[in-house]
C-alpha cells in the first residue's frame, strides 16, 4: 500500500512545551513515578528548542513524503504558557512544518486554566483539545487536586462547558479518565457521559512488576471487573459515545488495528521532545526506572530517523516478535499485544507480560463473548452491511438492499411533498393516484421511485430551489402517470407543462410549445398515452420511436444490462457538471455502441462491479463537453443510481462508470448510516486534490479510488501500456488517504470499519 520508507516513519510527536503543572495528581507518571528527570529540565521550551524541534519534524516529513504529521502539546500543563506563549508556539509550528506537510495539532490539558481567550487561539490554529477528568466529583478528587488539597472539579467542568459551545465544539477531542477501582464504575461512566464528550479514553493507572498497581487483594482482577461493568453499561446504552479501549478490542477482534499503544500489535510511531530538546520515548516509560524513556539524543544532534532506529523503540515497533514467550503463546495476544510496554517492566527488563495481564485477558474474553448488539442501520440494514459494501469484489445483494432503502427514502420524500397540499389540485390528485397504485401495483411505483431524478426533484421541491421548485408539487401527477403507464392502469391526471414540455419520468417528454407553463390533461390507457392541452391533442405509443412532439427516453442495452440514456429529464441537471441537450439519433447510437463495449470491459476486468452496476445503475446522463476536451463524470448527492459522463472511449467509460457508481453507493450509504463524526469537522490533504478536503469527501475518494486502483491493477497484470503508473498513483493516493483519515479520528465506528475493510482488501496488492 504505502511506500516502504513511510512505514518506518514517525508520524506523531509529543512536545513538552511546559514542564510544570498547576495540579498535584498523585497518579501522575511525570512527577510521581521512578523517572525524575523533570527536576533538571527547563520549565519552558525555549524558542531555540522549539525552532529546532519543528525543523526536525518538517525534515522527517519531507524525507518520508508524509502527507501529514500530528504534534501534541503536552507537559506538565501546556496552558501554563499563557495565551501569548502558547500562541507563539502554535505559530512557529505552523510556520516551519506547515509548508512541508499537513500539520495536525492537539493538546492534552487538565482544563483548569482554559478560557475563551485560549479557546479562540486554539480555534485559530485548529488544535484538538483532550481534557483529563476522572469521573464525578468524588472520583475526580481522589487524585486530581491542587497542591493545597483543593478540588479541581469545578474548574474542569467550566472548561468542558466552554468546549461544548458551538464555536469551540469542533476543538474537543475527548475525555481522558484514569481508572480507580475504588470509585463506582457506572457512576464514573455516567458522569463522563453527562459532559457529552466526543470520545472517552479509560486508562489503567501506571504500574510495573516492581511497583504494581493497588489491588483489593493479591491476584484480584479488580481492573477487569471495573471495566467490565462500564463495558456492559455502555453496550446496554447502545454505545452512545466512542470509547477507545472498547472500540480497540472490537476492532482487533476482527483483525483490524487497535489505534492505541495500550493494546494490539500496531507499530509505534510516536516520539517525545522534552523542554530541553531531548528526544525521548513515550512518557509512560517514566514509570519503569529513572532514565527509562531517554534516548541520549537531542533535536540539535539527531534526526527523527535516528530516534526511530533506536534499539528500544525498534523493539516496541516489532509487533509480536518483541513480546515475551508467554505473551506470544497467549490466545488473545493479537488483541492484547502484551499491553502497554511500560507495564511489562520488572526485575530489570521488559521481557514480561503486562502487570495487568490477568485483567486484560479477562476483559478481552468478556468483550469477545459479549459483542455489541447488531447495529440495525436505518431502513433495517444489518450490521454486516458495511463489510459487504466495503468489499472491492462487489456485492450485488448489498446493492439490492441499498436500492430498497433508497426507494423507502423516496416514498418518504414524496409523502412530505404531498402532506401540505390542499385537496383537489393537480399535485393532490397525483398523490392520490400514486398511493392507489402503490396498493395495486407496488412494483411499478417502486420502479419509478428508483429513478435517480425523482428524488432530485423531491429534494429541490422541498427546499424551494432549482427545477424541482419550478416544476412544483404538481409533478407528483407526472410521477403517478409514469407509474400507471408502467402498470398498464388507466388514469386521468392534470400534469404540469414547463417551458413547453410535459415530462413523465423514465417514459419521455411530450413537446407542447403552445403551452409555455401550465397543465395538460394526460390519459393513460393499457399501452397508450394521450395528452390534451387546449386545442392540441397528442397521442403517443410509448414504445415507438420519437416524432415531432414525442421524445421517448432511450435505453443503453448491453449483454445483460439495460439502463436509461437520460437526456430529457428536467431534473438531471443536478450534477456539478452541466448536462447536455437532447441527443440526435446519431449521437444516441454512438453512446449505445460505446456503452456496450464499456460494459464488456467491466465484465471482463471487474465482474463483481458489473454485478453491482446491474443491480443499482439506473441512468446515464450525457454531459456537455467542456472546452478542455477531457473525459469528465459526476454523480449527484440526491440521485442514487445516476451517473453523468462526457462521451469518451469504451475503456475510459468503463472506469468512469465504476468510479462514479462508488460515489453513488457512498451517498446512499450515508443516507442510512453515520460514517463521519460530525462533532469534529476536519480538513485533510489528499493526493488527488490541491485543496484540503473534509472527512466525508476523503471517505468518498478512498472508496472510489480504491475501485479505480483495482481496475488498473488488473490492467497492469494484463500488461496494458501505462497501466502500472496509473495503478500506483491511485493505490498510493488511497493508501495515504486511509492513513490520514484514520489518524484524524474523524470517523464513527461504522466509518472506521468501512475504511479498515477497504484497507484490508488492498493489503495483498503488489507495491
N, C-alpha and C positions, 0 to 999 in steps of 0.2 A: 504493500500500500504506500507507505511513506518511503522516501529515500533513506538509505542506510544510516547516514550520519545523523539525521534528525532523531533517530531512535535513541541515540546516546546523549542527546542534548538535555540540558536543564531548562525547564520552562517556567518554574516558579521560584521567586526569590523573596525571602523574608528580610526586610530591612529593620534593624533595631534602631529606630530614629531617636528614642529616648529610653535610657537605661534605668530609670527610677519609676516608682508607681505611687499613686496617692492612696492606694488601699494596702492593707497588710493581710492578704488572704493566706491562711496557714497551709493551704494545699498547693501553693504556687511553686512550680518547678524551677523558676528562675532564682528565687531568693531562699527557698526553704528546703532545698534538697542538696545533694552531695557537691555539685559544682558551685563554687562561689566566685567564679571569675568576674561577676558583675562588680565586685568590690574594687577591682583595679581598672575598670573601664571608665572612659569619659561619660559624663551624664548625658550629653547630647552628641549626636553625629555631627561632626564639623562639616562646613561646606567643601573642604578638600576631599574628605572621605566620601561624601555624597556624590561629588563630581566623578571621582574615580570609580565608585560602585556603579553609577549609572553608565559610565563608559564601558565597564566590563560586561554589563548586561547587554548593552547595544552591540558590542563587539561579538558576543556569543550568538545573539540573534542573527546578526549579519552572516557570520561564519556558517551557521547551520540553516540559513534560509527559513527561520521560524516565522510563521505568519502572525504570531502574537506571543507575548510573554505576560506573565502575571507578577506584579510586585505588591507584596502585602506589607503595610506599615505596622510595626509591632513594637513591643517594649519589654519590660516596663509598660508605660502608658503613653501612647503617641500624642494624645491630646494635651499632655503637659508641655508640648512645644508652643502652645498658644496658637491662635489663628494666623498670626503673621509668620511665625516659624514654620507651621505646617504648610502654609501657602507657598513659602519659598521651596520647601522640599518637593511639593507636588509640581510646581512649575519647572524645577530643574529636571525632574524625571521626565516630564513631557518634552522638554527642550532637547534632551540628549537621546532618549530612547524613541520618542515619537516619530522622528524622520526615518527610522530604520525598520520598525515593525509596529504592529498594533499593540499598544500598551493597555493592559487591564490593571487597574489598581484597586486594592482592597485595604481594609484597616480592621484590626481587632481591637476593641476597646471595652473598658468596664462601664463606659457610658456616663460616668459621674459628671464630667465637665461638658458634655455635649450641649450645644446651644444653637440657636438659629444662625448665628454668625458662622459657627463651624459647619452647620448643615448646608448653608449657602455656598461655602467654599468647597465642600465635598461634592455638591451638586455641579458646581462649575467644572470640576475636574473629573466628574463621573467616577467617584470612588465608592465601591461597595463596602458596607459597614456591617460587621458582625459584632454583637453585643453579648457579654457574659452575664448570665443570670441563672441561679441555681434552683429556681422554683418560687414558691410562695415566700412570704417574709421570714417565716421560721426556718425554712430550708436555706434560703439565701444567707441569712445572718449567722448560720453556723460557721461560715468561713469568710464570706466577703464583707469584711468590716474595715473601718478606718483604724489607724494605729491606736487611736484613743478608745477603741472598742465600740464606737458609734456605728449604727446601721448605715449601709449604703443603699438600701432598698428603695426608698422614696426617690432618690436622685436617679437611679436606673430607670424606674418607671416613668419619670419625667422625660428621660431620653427616649424611651420607647414611644411615648405619646408623640414626641416630635417626629420620629421616623414613620409613624402611621399617617402623618399629614399627607394629603395628595401631592404636595410639592416635593416631598422627600421620600415617599414610599418606595420609589424605584431604587433608592440607595441601599435599602435594608436587605442584607443577605441572609440574616437569620440569628437565632439564639444559640449560644453555647452553654451547656449545662454539665457541670461535673457531678457525677453520681455520688451520693452519700446514702448508704443503705440504712442509716438511722432515720432518714426522712421518709415520709409516706410516699410511695412511688406514684400512686394515682393522683394524690394532691399536687405533687410536683408537676406531673404531666398537665393537669387541668390548669394550673397557674400559668404555665408556659403557653398553653393553647389560648388562654384568655387574652394574651397580648397580640394575637393574630399575626404570628410570625410567618415569614415565607418559608422557613425551614427550621428544624430543630436538630442540633447535634448533642447526643449524650456521650460524654467522655468518661472513661474509667479513671479514678484518681491514680496518679503515677505511683509506681512501686516496683521493686525488684525482689529477687530471691534473698538478697542481703538485707533489704528493708521492705518487707512485704506490706501490702495494704491491710488496714484494720478489718478484722472479721469478728463476728459474734463468738465464733469458736473455731478451733483449728479444723481445717478440712471442710468447713461450711462453704457452700456455694451461694452466699447471700447476694452477690452481684448478679448472678444469673437469675435468681428468684426475683430480685427487684426489677430487672429489665424485662423479664417475662411478664410481670404484672403490667408494666407500661405497654409492652407489645400487644398484649391481649386486649387492653382497653382501646388502644389505637386501632387495632384490627376491627373491634366491635363498632367503633365510631365510623368505620368506612375510610380509614386513612385520610383524615381531613387535612393533614399537612405532611409534606415530605419529612421523614426522619432518616437522617443519613445512615445511621447504624442499621436500621431495619431494611431500608432500601438497598443497602450494600449487600446484606445477606440474601435478599430476594434476587438481586442481580447475579451474585456469584453462584447461587443455586442453579441458575440457568446457564452457567458458563460465561457470564458477562463480567465486565470489570467491576472492581469494588468502589473505585472513586475515592479511596481514602487509604492512608498508610496504616491505619489501625487494623485493617482486615485484608484478606486476599493476597494475591501474588502480583499485583500491578507493580511495574518498575517505579522506583522512587525518582522523582525528577525535581527535587527541591534542595535549595541551599540557603544558608543564613549568612547575612553580613552584619557584624556587630558594630557598635558605635565607633570603635577604633579602626574599623576596616578589616578586621579579621574574618576570614571565611570560616564558617562553622557548619556542622551538620545540624540536623533537627534539634530544636530546643529540648525535646523530651529526653535526649541523652544526658541532660544535666542531672537526671535522677540516678544515673548509674554510678559515676565516680567523678571526682574533681578532674576536669580536663577532658572528659569523655567526648564532648562534641568538637573538640579542637582539631584543626587540620594542619596547623603550623604554616598556614598561607594567609596572605593579605591581598586586598584588591590592588595594592601598589606593586606587588611582586608576582602575583599568579593570576592566570585566567580562570574563567569558569570551567573550561575544559580540563585544567589541572585538577580542579576540585572534583569534577565528575569522575576522574580517573583514580582518585584516592582509594586506598585498599578497603577501608571500612564502608565507604559509600558504594564501592563496586560490589561488595558483598550484599548490601541492602538492596541492590538493583538486580541481583542474580536469581530472584524467584525461589523456586523450590530447592535449588542446589545450595542455597545459603542457609537452609534450615537444619536443625538438629536431626539426628537419625530418628528420634522418637516422633518428631513432627512429620517427617517425610512418610512415616508408616501410618499416620493417623488418617482415618477415613474422611474427615472433614477438613483436611489440610487446604484444599482449594478454596474453601470459604474462609477459614481462619487465617491462613497464611502465616501461622506461627504467632499471630498477634503483633502488637507494636514491638518494634525491635528493642527499644529501651527496656521493656518489661521482661525481656529474656535474660537480663544480666544477673549473674550470680557467681560467686567463687572465682572472680577474676576473668570471666569470659561470657560471651553471648550465645554459646552453643547449648542453649537450654530451651525448653518450651516457655511460653509466657507464664508469668506468675499468676495470670488469670486463666490458665489452660482449662481447668475443670469448669469454670464459669462459662467460658466461650463455647466449649463443647456442648454443655447443657443447653445454652441459649440457642446455638445453631440447630441442634436436634429439635428443639421445641419449635423454632420458626419453620423449619422444614416440614415438620409434622402438622403444623397449623398454618398452612399458606393462606394468603388473603382470600376472602370470598371472591369468586369470579366477578370481575368488574363488568357489569352489564352496561355497555355503552348505549347511547341514545339509539332509538329505533330497534332495540332488542338485539344488538350485535354482541356476539360472545367475546369472552376475554382473549381467545387466541386469534381474533380478527386482526390485531396489529401484526402478529407474527406472519400471518398468511399474506397480508398486503406488503410486508417488508421483503418477502421472498422475490429475488430478481428473476426467478424462473417463471413467475406468473402464477395466478390462481384464479381460474375462471369462476369458481364457486364464490369466492370472496367478492369478486366484481358483481356477481349477481345479487349478492346481499347489499352491496353498496347501491346498486340500481334501485332495489326495493326501498332502501332508506331515502333515496332522492325522490322517488315518486311520493312517498309519505310526506316529505317536506313540501313538495309542490302542492299536494292536496291541501295542506295546512295554509299555504300562502294564498291559494285560490279562495279558500273559505274566509280568510282575513280580508281579501279584496271585496268579497260579496257581502260581508257582515253588515256594513253600514248602508247598503243600497236600499232605497225605497222600493216597494213592490210596484210592478207594472212597467218598469223601464227595461231597456234592452239588456243591460247587464244582469238585472234580477231575473229576467226571463231565461237568459242564457244559463245562469246558475241553477235555476230550477230544472232546466233540461239536462244539465250536466249531472246533477245529483240523481235524477231519474235514470239516466244512462249508467251511472255508477252502480245502480242496483240491477239493471237488466243486462248490461254489457260491460262489466268492470275491466275486462282485458282491453277493450277499445279505449276506455278512458285512461287506463294506465299507459297505453302506447303513446297517446297524445301528451300526457303529463310528462313522459320521459323525454320528450323533445327538448333539447337544451334551451331553446329560446322562449319557451312558455314560462319557465322560471325567470328568465331575464326580464320578460315583460312584467311579471307579477311584482318582482322586487322594485323595478323602476316605478311601477304604478303606485305602489305603497309609499315610495319615497317622494313621489311627485316630480320625477326627473326623467329626462331622455324620451325616447319614443314610447316607453311604457306610459308615461304621463299623457303623451299626445293621443295615443290610442284610447286611454282611459279604461274604466271598468267595463265598458260595453264590449270590450274584446273577449269577455267571458262567453259571449254568444258565438264568437268565431271559434273558440276552443270547443264549445259544445257541438257546433255544426261539423267540425272536423271529426270529433268522436262519433257522432251519429253516422257520418258517411262511412267511417271505418266499420261500424257495426251493422250498416245497412238498415238503420232505423229511421223512419220518416220523421222529420221535424220541420217546423216553420219558425224562423227566427229573424229578428232585425239585427243585422251585423254592421259594424262601423265601416265606413269608407274614409280613408285618409289619403289625401293627395291623389285622388282619382283611382285608388287601388283598394280592393277588398281582399284581404289575405286570410286564408284558412291554414293554420299551422300544420305542417307535414304534407299538405294537399297541394296548394298552389295559390296563385293570385289572379283574380278577375280584374281586368282593366276597365275602369269606368270614368273616363276623362270628363264626362258630363256632370259628375258628382264630385266636386273637389273635396269637400268634407261633409259628411252626413251619415246616413244609413241606407242600406238596401235590404230588401226582403229576400232571404235565402230559403229555398225549399229543397230539402234533401229527400230523395227517393231511394229505393233499394240500391241503384247504381247510377244515380243521376244527380245533377246539381243544377238548379235553376235560380238565377239571380234577377230580381226586378228592382229597378231604380227609376222612378218616374215612368217615362215612356219607353225606357230601354229594358229589354229582356235578353239575358244571355243564358243560353242552355249549353251545358258542358257535360261531356262524358269524361270523368276524371282520368280514365285510363288511356285517353287518346293523346296524340302529340299536341303541342300548343298551336294556337291560332292568333288572330289579331287581338282578341280580347281575353285570351287564356294563356297564362304561364304556369304550366304544371311544375311541381317540384320533381326534379330528375334524380336518378339514383346512380351511385357508383357501385358496380357489381363486379365481384371477382369470384374466385373458385368456390368459396364457402362463406362469403360475406356480402352484405348489401347495406350501404349507408346512403343518406341523403346528400346530394350535391346541393347545398343550401345557398343559393344566390338570389333568393327572393324574400325571405322572411325579414320584415322591417326591424326586428329586434336583434338581428345577427350582428349589428354594428356596435356590439358591446365589448369588443376586443380592444386591446390597446393599439392595434393597427387598423387602418381603415379597410372596410370590406369593399370588394369590387362590385361593379354593376352586374346586371343580368348578363350571363354569357350567351353568345350566339351558339348555334348548333356545332360549328367547327371547334370552338373553344371547349364546349362541354364534351365533345368526342375526345379531344386531347386529354382532358382531365380523366376521363374514363379509362383510356389506354394506360396513362401513367399510373393511376391508382391500381389497376390490375397488376401491372408489373411490380409496383412497390409492395403490394400485398404478397406476391410470390417471394420477394426478398425477405419480408418479415417472417413468413412461414419457414423459409429455409434457414435463416440465421437465428431467430429467437422465437421458436414456435410457442413458447409459453406466453409471450406478449401477444402473439396472434390470437390465442385463446381469449385473453383479456379484452383485446380490442373488439373481437367478435361479440363479446358479451356486453360491452359498455359504450363503444363508439357509435354515435347516432348520426352525426352530421359533419361534413367537411365544408368549410366556408372559403371560397376563393378570395384572397386578399388582393387589394390594389398594389401593384408592384411599385416599390419606391424608386427614386431616381438612382440609388446606388446599384440597383440591379441584383442584389444578393438575395438568396433564399431566406425567407422570414416565416415565422409561425407564431401562433399565440393561442392561449386559452383564456377564458374569462371566468372570474370567480363565481359568477352566478349561472354558469352554463355548462354543467357537467355533461360530458359526452360530446361536446362540440369542440372541434379543432379547426382553427383558421390557418391557412398557409398560402404562400405565393406559389404560382406554377413553377415547377422545377423538374429535375430528372427523377427517375424511379428510386435510385439508391438514396438520394438526399431526402425524398419524400418519406421513404421508409423510416429513416432516422427521425425526421420531424414528427411523424405520427406517434412513434413510441415515446419520444421525448415529451411532447405536449400532452399525451394521454397520462403520463406520470403526473404532470402538474394537475390535470383534471381529477385524477384519483386523489391526490393530496387535498385539493379543495373540498372534495366530497367527504374525505375522512375528517377534515377539520370541522365539518358540519356536525359530526356525531361524536367527536372526541376532542378534548382539550389536549393539545400536544405541546404548546408553548406556555410557559409560566408568565401570564400577563402582569403579575405584580412586579416584575423586574425587567422592564424593557431594556434591550441592549443591542448595540450595533456591532457587527462582526465583519472584518475584512476577509474577502474571499478572492480566489484566483480569477474568477470569471467576470468580475466587475471591478471598476476602479474605485467605486464609492462603497463605504461600509453599508452592510445590509442588516435589516432587523432579523431576529432569530427565525421568524416564520419564513422569511424569504430564503434564508440559508437552508432551512429544512427542505423547502421546495427544491432548491438547487441540488442538494445532496441526493434527493430521491430521483430527480430527473437525470442528473449527470451520471449516477451510478448505472442507470439503464443504458445510457449512451455509451459509456465506457465498455459495458458488456458487449454491445454490438461491435465496437471497434476491436475489442479483444478477439472476438470470433473472426473478424475480418483479418486481423493480424495472423491468426492461425492458418487462414486460407491464403496468406501471402498477397493480400491486396496492397497495391502500391500506396505508400504513405500512411497505411493504417496504424502502424506501430506508434508513430509520433502522436497521432490523434488519440489513440488509446491511452498513452502515457499522460497526455495533457489532462484528459477527463478523469483518469484514475487519480492522479495527483491532486487535482482540484478537489475531488470528492473526499479523498482521504484527509487532506489538510482541513477541509471544512468540517468533517466529522470530529476531528480532534479539537478544533476551535470551539465548536458548538458544545461538545462535552465539557470542556474546561470552563465555558461561560456559565454553566449551571443554569441555563435559561429554559430548560425543558421540564415538562411534567414527567412523572414516572412513565406514562404511556409514550410520550415523545422520546424519552431516553431509551425505552425498549425498542421503539422503531429504529432509531439510529444504530443501536447495538446490533440489531438483526441485519441491517444493511451492511454494517462493517464486517459482520461475520460472513455474509455472502461474498464479500470481496477478499476475505483473508487468504484464500488459496490462489488468488490471481498472480500471475508472474510479474516480477518487477521490471 
